Amino acid sequence: ISTPLISFIQLVGLELVGGFLVEHCTPPPVQSTSISTTSESSRPESVDSNISSTTKERDETLPITSVAKQLQSSPPLLHWYLHLIFQLRPEIYVQFSTTAVPPISVTELHRAHLDLYIEYAEDKDSALVLSETELYNHERKMTPLLLFLKAALPLGGIHITEVR
């Protein structure tokens, strides 16, 4: 199944689309659960202009979850995209302040990304990668999978039992 984003990648190419996606990637939209008691007609005009400017800003960005949803039908492309965001925009994907809880949608992406690393990572056998390395350098040598696990495990989306 080809989505508009997959068609765009086929038309323009991975390198150009990758740069565009990374540049315009944003965190997932915040789900508001509060119910407004103010009717729309009684809102001040400045509030309406703030809403339209926020909507306009959202229209010009690409939330990580929206892009991931469009790439779901192509697991290798989804792995490519999540790995790109992990490397180039970690503040959106794995680096949250110590007091912030990552959005559930991001931790769900972490679980999917772990499965994709297991399936598609080039050097997923960390033991093999480390076999060529001196013992004193083991801590410095990291595969992309190990780097991802080191960043994602503390956020709680992936449990240590899933990694085994």
MDTraj code that builds the backbone (N, CA, C; nanometers):
import mdtraj as md
import numpy as np

residues = "ILE SER THR PRO LEU ILE SER PHE ILE GLN LEU VAL GLY LEU GLU LEU VAL GLY GLY PHE LEU VAL GLU HIS CYS THR PRO PRO PRO VAL GLN SER THR SER ILE SER THR THR SER GLU SER SER ARG PRO GLU SER VAL ASP SER ASN ILE SER SER THR THR LYS GLU ARG ASP GLU THR LEU PRO ILE THR SER VAL ALA LYS GLN LEU GLN SER SER PRO PRO LEU LEU HIS TRP TYR LEU HIS LEU ILE PHE GLN LEU ARG PRO GLU ILE TYR VAL GLN PHE SER THR THR ALA VAL PRO PRO ILE SER VAL THR GLU LEU HIS ARG ALA HIS LEU ASP LEU TYR ILE GLU TYR ALA GLU ASP LYS ASP SER ALA LEU VAL LEU SER GLU THR GLU LEU TYR ASN HIS GLU ARG LYS MET THR PRO LEU LEU LEU PHE LEU LYS ALA ALA LEU PRO LEU GLY GLY ILE HIS ILE THR GLU VAL ARG".split()
xyz = np.array([
    [0.0860, -0.1177, 0.0000],
    [0.0000, 0.0000, 0.0000],
    [0.0901, 0.1233, 0.0000],
    [0.0694, 0.2075, -0.0971],
    [0.1511, 0.3269, -0.1083],
    [0.0760, 0.4476, -0.0523],
    [0.1379, 0.5137, 0.0424],
    [0.0805, 0.6348, 0.0997],
    [0.1402, 0.7550, 0.0261],
    [0.0843, 0.8731, 0.0457],
    [0.1434, 0.9905, -0.0198],
    [0.2911, 1.0100, 0.0170],
    [0.3275, 0.9809, 0.1402],
    [0.4660, 0.9995, 0.1813],
    [0.5585, 0.8993, 0.1123],
    [0.5144, 0.7752, 0.1005],
    [0.5958, 0.6743, 0.0317],
    [0.6110, 0.7116, -0.1157],
    [0.5057, 0.7608, -0.1769],
    [0.5141, 0.8073, -0.3161],
    [0.6116, 0.9240, -0.3283],
    [0.6084, 1.0140, -0.2313],
    [0.7002, 1.1285, -0.2299],
    [0.8451, 1.0801, -0.2209],
    [0.8703, 0.9800, -0.1365],
    [1.0045, 0.9238, -0.1229],
    [1.0490, 0.8611, -0.2546],
    [0.9590, 0.7881, -0.3202],
    [0.9917, 0.7251, -0.4476],
    [1.0207, 0.8292, -0.5548],
    [0.9509, 0.9400, -0.5509],
    [0.9670, 1.0455, -0.6503],
    [1.0948, 1.1267, -0.6290],
    [1.1221, 1.1646, -0.5060],
    [1.2313, 1.2577, -0.4761],
    [1.3588, 1.1869, -0.4301],
    [1.3447, 1.0772, -0.3589],
    [1.4607, 1.0037, -0.3093],
    [1.4761, 1.0144, -0.1587],
    [1.5389, 0.9114, -0.1010],
    [1.5540, 0.9026, 0.0448],
    [1.6328, 1.0187, 0.1031],
    [1.7432, 1.0538, 0.0408],
    [1.8308, 1.1558, 0.0999],
    [1.7609, 1.2908, 0.1119],
    [1.6970, 1.3362, 0.0048],
    [1.6291, 1.4666, 0.0096],
    [1.5076, 1.4640, 0.1019],
    [1.4283, 1.3579, 0.0926],
    [1.3095, 1.3487, 0.1777],
    [1.3514, 1.3341, 0.3241],
    [1.4577, 1.2586, 0.3488],
    [1.5062, 1.2434, 0.4857],
    [1.5425, 1.3766, 0.5483],
    [1.6156, 1.4593, 0.4748],
    [1.6502, 1.5926, 0.5254],
    [1.5267, 1.6766, 0.5534],
    [1.4295, 1.6710, 0.4629],
    [1.3052, 1.7461, 0.4801],
    [1.2281, 1.6985, 0.6029],
    [1.2158, 1.5662, 0.6172],
    [1.1409, 1.5115, 0.7306],
    [1.2072, 1.5459, 0.8637],
    [1.3382, 1.5377, 0.8684],
    [1.4102, 1.5697, 0.9923],
    [1.3929, 1.7178, 1.0261],
    [1.4055, 1.8025, 0.9266],
    [1.3951, 1.9474, 0.9493],
    [1.2565, 1.9877, 0.9988],
    [1.1527, 1.9228, 0.9503],
    [1.0158, 1.9636, 0.9833],
    [0.9478, 1.8741, 1.0862],
    [1.0215, 1.7798, 1.1416],
    [0.9649, 1.6881, 1.2405],
    [0.9346, 1.7622, 1.3711],
    [0.8214, 1.7283, 1.4300],
    [0.7820, 1.7868, 1.5581],
    [0.7356, 1.6742, 1.6512],
    [0.7283, 1.7034, 1.7804],
    [0.6730, 1.6038, 1.8732],
    [0.5274, 1.5744, 1.8366],
    [0.4743, 1.4652, 1.8875],
    [0.3334, 1.4352, 1.8581],
    [0.2433, 1.5428, 1.9165],
    [0.1279, 1.5644, 1.8542],
    [0.0365, 1.6656, 1.9077],
    [-0.0096, 1.6275, 2.0475],
    [-0.0266, 1.7276, 2.1314],
    [-0.0723, 1.7057, 2.2681],
    [-0.2224, 1.6833, 2.2636],
    [-0.2654, 1.5771, 2.3289],
    [-0.4082, 1.5479, 2.3361],
    [-0.4662, 1.6257, 2.4523],
    [-0.5519, 1.7192, 2.4219],
    [-0.6141, 1.7991, 2.5267],
    [-0.7368, 1.7265, 2.5802],
    [-0.7420, 1.7129, 2.7113],
    [-0.8578, 1.6472, 2.7722],
    [-0.9456, 1.7467, 2.8449],
    [-0.9046, 1.8722, 2.8491],
    [-0.9860, 1.9705, 2.9197],
    [-1.1024, 2.0146, 2.8319],
    [-1.2130, 2.0411, 2.8947],
    [-1.3324, 2.0848, 2.8236],
    [-1.3492, 2.2337, 2.8518],
    [-1.3591, 2.3088, 2.7461],
    [-1.3729, 2.4528, 2.7610],
    [-1.5167, 2.4859, 2.7985],
    [-1.5309, 2.5742, 2.8964],
    [-1.6642, 2.6173, 2.9376],
    [-1.7021, 2.7487, 2.8721],
    [-1.6091, 2.8092, 2.8003],
    [-1.6355, 2.9364, 2.7338],
    [-1.6902, 2.9080, 2.5953],
    [-1.8014, 2.9666, 2.5623],
    [-1.8561, 2.9451, 2.4284],
    [-1.7719, 3.0216, 2.3269],
    [-1.7720, 2.9729, 2.2032],
    [-1.6885, 3.0350, 2.0999],
    [-1.7272, 3.1793, 2.0755],
    [-1.8565, 3.2112, 2.0852],
    [-1.8999, 3.3474, 2.0571],
    [-1.8540, 3.4451, 2.1645],
    [-1.8274, 3.3973, 2.2860],
    [-1.7874, 3.4884, 2.3921],
    [-1.6365, 3.4986, 2.4075],
    [-1.5610, 3.4258, 2.3225],
    [-1.4155, 3.4334, 2.3310],
    [-1.3679, 3.5656, 2.2733],
    [-1.2644, 3.6239, 2.3351],
    [-1.2076, 3.7459, 2.2781],
    [-1.1438, 3.7150, 2.1429],
    [-1.1367, 3.8176, 2.0581],
    [-1.0809, 3.8013, 1.9232],
    [-0.9360, 3.7550, 1.9260],
    [-0.8599, 3.7987, 2.0272],
    [-0.7190, 3.7596, 2.0363],
    [-0.7035, 3.6088, 2.0558],
    [-0.7976, 3.5477, 2.1257],
    [-0.7919, 3.4028, 2.1461],
    [-0.8102, 3.3323, 2.0124],
    [-0.9065, 3.3803, 1.9304],
    [-0.9290, 3.3199, 1.7986],
    [-0.8061, 3.3323, 1.7107],
    [-0.7371, 3.4450, 1.7156],
    [-0.6177, 3.4611, 1.6321],
    [-0.5053, 3.3699, 1.6813],
    [-0.4964, 3.3502, 1.8142],
    [-0.3964, 3.2563, 1.8668],
    [-0.4245, 3.1138, 1.8209],
    [-0.5504, 3.0762, 1.8195],
    [-0.5872, 2.9423, 1.7762],
    [-0.5518, 2.9238, 1.6292],
    [-0.5842, 3.0221, 1.5451],
    [-0.5548, 3.0071, 1.4032],
    [-0.4047, 3.0067, 1.3763],
    [-0.3254, 3.0832, 1.4542],
    [-0.1809, 3.0807, 1.4327],
    [-0.1214, 2.9484, 1.4790],
    [-0.1763, 2.8910, 1.5870],
    [-0.1303, 2.7601, 1.6326],
    [-0.1647, 2.6526, 1.5292],
    [-0.2850, 2.6611, 1.4741],
    [-0.3257, 2.5661, 1.3704],
    [-0.2369, 2.5800, 1.2487],
    [-0.2047, 2.7024, 1.2111],
    [-0.1186, 2.7246, 1.0950],
    [0.0204, 2.6655, 1.1197],
    [0.0750, 2.6868, 1.2412],
    [0.2057, 2.6294, 1.2733],
    [0.2010, 2.4781, 1.2643],
    [0.0942, 2.4160, 1.3132],
    [0.0804, 2.2708, 1.3091],
    [0.0695, 2.2221, 1.1643],
    [0.0030, 2.2998, 1.0779],
    [-0.0117, 2.2606, 0.9387],
    [0.1211, 2.2611, 0.8650],
    [0.2175, 2.3367, 0.9138],
    [0.3467, 2.3493, 0.8471],
    [0.4511, 2.2558, 0.9071],
    [0.4124, 2.1669, 0.9970],
    [0.5058, 2.0755, 1.0605],
    [0.4592, 1.9319, 1.0378],
    [0.5487, 1.8391, 1.0700],
    [0.5180, 1.6974, 1.0521],
    [0.5374, 1.6246, 1.1852],
    [0.4305, 1.6017, 1.2601],
    [0.4445, 1.5282, 1.3855],
    [0.5021, 1.3887, 1.3602],
    [0.5929, 1.3467, 1.4456],
    [0.6609, 1.2183, 1.4301],
    [0.5608, 1.1038, 1.4171],
    [0.4514, 1.1103, 1.4906],
    [0.3526, 1.0019, 1.4860],
    [0.2784, 0.9984, 1.3534],
    [0.2524, 1.1134, 1.2936],
    [0.1833, 1.1180, 1.1641],
    [0.2703, 1.0595, 1.0540],
    [0.3981, 1.0941, 1.0562],
    [0.4906, 1.0407, 0.9561],
    [0.5042, 0.8896, 0.9755],
    [0.5197, 0.8453, 1.0998],
    [0.5340, 0.7024, 1.1276],
    [0.4103, 0.6253, 1.0811],
    [0.2944, 0.6834, 1.1004],
    [0.1703, 0.6170, 1.0574],
    [0.1694, 0.5977, 0.9056],
    [0.2162, 0.6981, 0.8319],
    [0.2192, 0.6859, 0.6860],
    [0.3239, 0.5852, 0.6387],
    [0.4276, 0.5628, 0.7189],
    [0.5336, 0.4695, 0.6795],
    [0.5112, 0.3283, 0.7323],
    [0.4053, 0.3068, 0.8090],
    [0.3780, 0.1761, 0.8690],
    [0.3684, 0.0641, 0.7658],
    [0.3188, 0.0942, 0.6483],
    [0.3018, -0.0106, 0.5475],
    [0.4347, -0.0547, 0.4866],
    [0.5424, 0.0178, 0.5168],
    [0.6759, -0.0185, 0.4687],
    [0.7724, -0.0217, 0.5875],
    [0.7818, -0.1352, 0.6572],
    [0.8672, -0.1428, 0.7758],
    [1.0124, -0.0973, 0.7532],
    [1.0777, -0.1291, 0.6394],
    [1.2145, -0.0782, 0.6215],
    [1.2204, 0.0754, 0.6189],
    [1.1207, 0.1392, 0.5579],
    [1.1173, 0.2860, 0.5561],
    [1.0875, 0.3410, 0.6952],
    [0.9999, 0.2754, 0.7692],
    [0.9709, 0.3194, 0.9055],
    [1.0958, 0.3084, 0.9913],
    [1.1704, 0.2002, 0.9777],
    [1.2965, 0.1848, 1.0511],
    [1.3949, 0.2957, 1.0120],
    [1.4065, 0.3216, 0.8837],
    [1.4956, 0.4278, 0.8335],
    [1.4575, 0.5625, 0.8967],
    [1.3280, 0.5951, 0.8953],
    [1.2817, 0.7234, 0.9477],
    [1.3052, 0.7352, 1.0983],
    [1.2658, 0.6342, 1.1745],
    [1.2828, 0.6413, 1.3200],
    [1.4306, 0.6469, 1.3578],
    [1.5140, 0.5750, 1.2854],
    [1.6582, 0.5806, 1.3122],
    [1.7137, 0.7198, 1.2811],
    [1.6652, 0.7793, 1.1733],
    [1.7082, 0.9155, 1.1386],
    [1.6705, 1.0145, 1.2488],
    [1.5469, 1.0064, 1.2956],
    [1.5004, 1.0969, 1.4020],
    [1.5784, 1.0702, 1.5298],
    [1.6032, 0.9435, 1.5604],
    [1.6815, 0.9073, 1.6789],
    [1.8202, 0.9711, 1.6726],
    [1.8837, 0.9688, 1.5562],
    [2.0181, 1.0234, 1.5419],
    [2.0203, 1.1758, 1.5347],
    [1.9278, 1.2343, 1.4584],
    [1.9381, 1.3771, 1.4276],
    [1.8438, 1.4667, 1.5077],
    [1.7389, 1.4119, 1.5664],
    [1.6448, 1.4915, 1.6459],
    [1.6077, 1.4191, 1.7754],
    [1.7080, 1.3800, 1.8551],
    [1.6776, 1.3023, 1.9763],
    [1.5880, 1.3759, 2.0748],
    [1.5853, 1.5072, 2.0711],
    [1.5013, 1.5823, 2.1650],
    [1.3529, 1.5554, 2.1429],
    [1.3172, 1.5075, 2.0266],
    [1.1782, 1.4757, 1.9960],
    [1.1461, 1.3308, 2.0307],
    [1.2485, 1.2471, 2.0303],
    [1.2249, 1.1027, 2.0349],
    [1.2740, 1.0341, 2.1627],
    [1.3890, 1.0729, 2.2146],
    [1.4424, 1.0019, 2.3318],
    [1.4985, 1.0914, 2.4414],
    [1.5121, 1.2187, 2.4179],
    [1.5689, 1.3070, 2.5210],
    [1.4605, 1.3972, 2.5778],
    [1.4124, 1.3581, 2.6936],
    [1.3100, 1.4362, 2.7619],
    [1.3684, 1.4824, 2.8941],
    [1.3170, 1.5930, 2.9468],
    [1.3671, 1.6395, 3.0758],
    [1.3378, 1.5324, 3.1801],
    [1.4131, 1.5352, 3.2869],
    [1.3986, 1.4310, 3.3894],
    [1.2622, 1.4344, 3.4567],
    [1.1917, 1.5453, 3.4479],
    [1.0596, 1.5532, 3.5096],
    [0.9475, 1.5255, 3.4102],
    [0.9802, 1.5125, 3.2821],
    [0.8778, 1.4904, 3.1805],
    [0.8562, 1.3416, 3.1561],
    [0.7328, 1.3065, 3.1373],
    [0.6980, 1.1702, 3.0995],
    [0.6785, 1.1719, 2.9483],
    [0.7467, 1.0836, 2.8756],
    [0.7301, 1.0837, 2.7301],
    [0.5858, 1.0515, 2.6925],
    [0.5378, 1.1101, 2.5845],
    [0.4015, 1.0783, 2.5404],
    [0.3874, 0.9292, 2.5103],
    [0.2705, 0.8746, 2.5346],
    [0.2455, 0.7330, 2.5103],
    [0.2721, 0.6985, 2.3643],
    [0.2366, 0.7891, 2.2742],
    [0.2576, 0.7615, 2.1316],
    [0.4063, 0.7443, 2.0996],
    [0.4935, 0.8148, 2.1715],
    [0.6381, 0.8011, 2.1491],
    [0.6878, 0.6686, 2.2065],
    [0.6409, 0.6309, 2.3247],
    [0.6859, 0.5032, 2.3800],
    [0.6334, 0.3861, 2.2970],
    [0.5167, 0.4022, 2.2343],
    [0.4685, 0.2984, 2.1417],
    [0.5599, 0.2894, 2.0198],
    [0.6086, 0.4042, 1.9734],
    [0.7058, 0.4032, 1.8625],
    [0.8349, 0.3347, 1.9047],
    [0.8749, 0.3526, 2.0306],
    [0.9961, 0.2852, 2.0801],
    [0.9812, 0.1339, 2.0699],
    [0.8646, 0.0821, 2.1105],
    [0.8428, -0.0632, 2.1033],
    [0.8476, -0.1116, 1.9583],
    [0.7834, -0.0381, 1.8694],
    [0.7858, -0.0750, 1.7270],
    [0.9278, -0.0644, 1.6722],
    [1.0000, 0.0377, 1.7149],
    [1.1367, 0.0594, 1.6666],
    [1.2294, -0.0535, 1.7117],
    [1.2112, -0.1034, 1.8329],
    [1.2917, -0.2158, 1.8792],
    [1.2712, -0.3360, 1.7869],
    [1.1463, -0.3660, 1.7548],
    [1.1180, -0.4766, 1.6627],
    [1.1824, -0.4529, 1.5263],
    [1.1794, -0.3283, 1.4801],
    [1.2399, -0.2955, 1.3506],
    [1.3917, -0.3086, 1.3548],
    [1.4526, -0.2690, 1.4668],
    [1.5984, -0.2878, 1.4806],
    [1.6326, -0.4365, 1.4734],
    [1.5550, -0.5174, 1.5422],
    [1.5810, -0.6608, 1.5425],
    [1.5682, -0.7169, 1.4010],
    [1.4716, -0.6681, 1.3268],
    [1.4473, -0.7180, 1.1910],
    [1.5441, -0.6614, 1.0866],
    [1.5739, -0.5315, 1.0925],
    [1.6424, -0.4654, 0.9816],
    [1.7814, -0.4091, 1.0103],
    [1.8234, -0.4046, 1.1339],
    [1.9533, -0.3434, 1.1644],
    [2.0659, -0.4222, 1.0980],
    [2.1618, -0.3494, 1.0426],
    [2.2739, -0.4125, 0.9727],
    [2.3669, -0.4849, 1.0694],
    [2.3972, -0.4209, 1.1805],
    [2.4906, -0.4808, 1.2766],
    [2.4206, -0.5037, 1.4104],
    [2.3159, -0.5851, 1.4058],
    [2.2365, -0.6082, 1.5263],
    [2.3000, -0.7084, 1.6220],
    [2.3970, -0.7848, 1.5761],
    [2.4637, -0.8810, 1.6629],
    [2.5763, -0.8102, 1.7376],
    [2.5423, -0.7557, 1.8526],
    [2.6391, -0.6777, 1.9303],
    [2.7573, -0.7618, 1.9741],
    [2.7339, -0.8895, 2.0054],
    [2.8440, -0.9770, 2.0473],
    [2.9461, -0.9922, 1.9345],
    [2.8979, -1.0044, 1.8108],
    [2.9876, -1.0162, 1.6961],
    [3.0658, -0.8865, 1.6754],
    [2.9979, -0.7744, 1.6884],
    [3.0643, -0.6445, 1.6724],
    [3.1722, -0.6280, 1.7787],
    [3.1406, -0.6691, 1.9019],
    [3.2359, -0.6521, 2.0111],
    [3.3478, -0.7555, 2.0093],
    [3.3310, -0.8657, 1.9372],
    [3.4346, -0.9701, 1.9351],
    [3.5651, -0.9192, 1.8745],
    [3.5576, -0.8206, 1.7885],
    [3.6764, -0.7633, 1.7242],
    [3.7370, -0.6490, 1.8065],
    [3.6763, -0.6185, 1.9208],
    [3.7164, -0.5028, 2.0004],
    [3.7899, -0.5476, 2.1266],
    [3.8913, -0.4713, 2.1630],
    [3.9651, -0.5005, 2.2864],
    [3.8705, -0.4862, 2.4051],
    [3.8932, -0.5647, 2.5106],
    [3.8049, -0.5630, 2.6269],
    [3.7900, -0.4237, 2.6881],
    [3.8986, -0.3473, 2.6939],
    [3.8903, -0.2152, 2.7561],
    [3.8091, -0.1159, 2.6724],
    [3.7787, -0.1485, 2.5475],
    [3.7008, -0.0589, 2.4615],
    [3.5548, -0.1009, 2.4461],
    [3.5124, -0.2082, 2.5121],
    [3.3756, -0.2567, 2.4959],
    [3.2715, -0.1504, 2.5307],
    [3.2968, -0.0731, 2.6354],
    [3.1986, 0.0279, 2.6763],
    [3.1882, 0.1410, 2.5759],
    [3.2920, 0.1677, 2.5028],
    [3.2905, 0.2769, 2.4043],
    [3.2302, 0.2349, 2.2714],
    [3.2401, 0.1074, 2.2378],
    [3.1910, 0.0569, 2.1099],
    [3.0422, 0.0278, 2.1220],
    [2.9617, 0.0929, 2.0417],
    [2.8174, 0.0741, 2.0492],
    [2.7601, 0.0546, 1.9093],
    [2.6684, -0.0384, 1.8969],
    [2.5935, -0.0542, 1.7730],
    [2.4745, 0.0410, 1.7798],
    [2.4114, 0.0705, 1.6665],
    [2.2915, 0.1551, 1.6720],
    [2.1831, 0.0975, 1.7636],
    [2.1680, -0.0357, 1.7642],
    [2.0687, -0.0976, 1.8516],
    [2.1008, -0.0719, 1.9984],
    [2.2273, -0.0881, 2.0375],
    [2.2652, -0.0636, 2.1771],
    [2.2463, 0.0833, 2.2144],
    [2.2793, 0.1744, 2.1243],
    [2.2583, 0.3167, 2.1513],
    [2.1095, 0.3456, 2.1720],
    [2.0271, 0.2864, 2.0865],
    [1.8829, 0.3066, 2.0991],
    [1.8319, 0.2525, 2.2330],
    [1.8740, 0.1311, 2.2680],
    [1.8301, 0.0729, 2.3948],
    [1.8749, 0.1566, 2.5141],
    [1.9966, 0.2059, 2.5080],
    [2.0493, 0.2886, 2.6172],
    [1.9647, 0.4148, 2.6361],
    [1.9149, 0.4700, 2.5257],
    [1.8337, 0.5912, 2.5343],
    [1.6875, 0.5610, 2.5667],
    [1.6330, 0.4519, 2.5132],
    [1.4890, 0.4262, 2.5255],
    [1.4495, 0.3507, 2.6525],
    [1.5341, 0.2632, 2.7033],
    [1.4970, 0.1843, 2.8219],
    [1.4582, 0.2699, 2.9429],
    [1.5337, 0.3749, 2.9753],
    [1.4955, 0.4549, 3.0925],
    [1.3614, 0.5268, 3.0788],
    [1.3092, 0.5395, 2.9560],
    [1.1832, 0.6106, 2.9357],
    [1.0608, 0.5239, 2.9622],
    [1.0816, 0.3934, 2.9769],
    [0.9727, 0.3056, 3.0170],
    [0.8881, 0.2479, 2.9060],
    [0.9098, 0.2836, 2.7831],
    [0.8298, 0.2281, 2.6737],
    [0.8685, 0.0868, 2.6411],
    [0.9947, 0.0539, 2.6635],
    [1.0454, -0.0807, 2.6398],
    [1.0881, -0.1356, 2.7758],
    [1.0496, -0.2574, 2.8037],
    [1.0893, -0.3211, 2.9295],
    [1.2062, -0.4141, 2.9038],
    [1.2901, -0.4288, 3.0028],
    [1.4108, -0.5097, 2.9897],
    [1.3768, -0.6535, 2.9496],
    [1.2619, -0.7039, 2.9898],
    [1.2240, -0.8410, 2.9541],
    [1.1941, -0.8539, 2.8045],
    [1.1539, -0.7448, 2.7394],
    [1.1274, -0.7475, 2.5963],
    [1.2569, -0.7531, 2.5152],
    [1.3644, -0.7067, 2.5736],
    [1.4924, -0.6982, 2.5041],
    [1.5575, -0.8345, 2.4928],
    [1.5341, -0.9205, 2.5880],
    [1.5951, -1.0534, 2.5860],
    [1.5621, -1.1197, 2.4583],
])
top = md.Topology()
chain = top.add_chain()
for i, resn in enumerate(residues, 1):
    res = top.add_residue(resn, chain, resSeq=i)
    for name in ("N", "CA", "C"):
        top.add_atom(name, md.element.get_by_symbol(name[0]), res)
traj = md.Trajectory(xyz[None], top)
